[in-house]
Amino acid sequence: MTDKQPGNPLHGITLEKLLEELVAEYGWDELGSLINIRCFNHDPSIKSSLKFLRKTPWARKQVEDLYLANKAR
């Protein structure tokens, strides 16, 4: 079995798992202040956030960047 994305640190991590880890680390309030998007600040849930992030590349990039920065600490 060959790894098709050897340099991708997000390979094998689902967006749902990534988001769940960030919520566990920061909570919705702090996550909403770090990344100011409506789905984190107004009636947040994993389901609504996933729906928004899957169709909004710029927001997904911000979440992925925060996840990677958090893992690098």
N, C-alpha and C positions, 0 to 999 in steps of 0.2 A: 504494500500500500504506500503510495507516494503522497507527500504533503503538497497540496496544490497552492498553498499560501504560506511558504516558510517564513516570510518576513512580517506577516500580519499578526500583531499581538492580540487582536480581537478574534482571530480564527477559532471557531468552536464555541464561542460565547454568544448565547442568544441575546437579543435586545431585551427580552423580558428579564433574564438573569442579571444582566448588567444594570437595569433599572432597579430591580429589587435590592441589589447590593448597595446602590447609591442611596436609596430611600432608607435602608437599614443604617447606613453610615451617617447620613446627614439629617434625615427626616424631611418631610415635605416642605416645611417652612424654610429651612436653610437651603434646601435644593432650589426652591423658588427664588430665593434671593441671589443664589449663585448663577442660576440660569433663569432669567426673567421671561418665562413663557406661561401663558394662561393656564395650560393644563397642569402646571405645578402649583399655581397660586389660587385657583378658584375651583373648589370642590375636586381636589386631585384624587386620582385612582390609577392603579397600574393599567387597567383596561383602556381608559380614555387617553392616558399618556402614550401608550403603545400605538393606538390608532393615529394620534397626531404625529408622533415621531416617525412612523413608517411612511407617511406621505409628505414629510417636511424635511428634506435633506439637511438644510442649514441647522435646524434644531437638533437633529440626530447627531450631527457632527459635534455640536457643543457638548452633548451628553457623553458621547464617546471620548472626547478630549478630556472631560472632567474625570471620567472613569480611569483613563490611562494615567492621568496626573496623580490620582488617588493611589493607584497601584504602584507608582514609581516611588512613593514616599516610604 
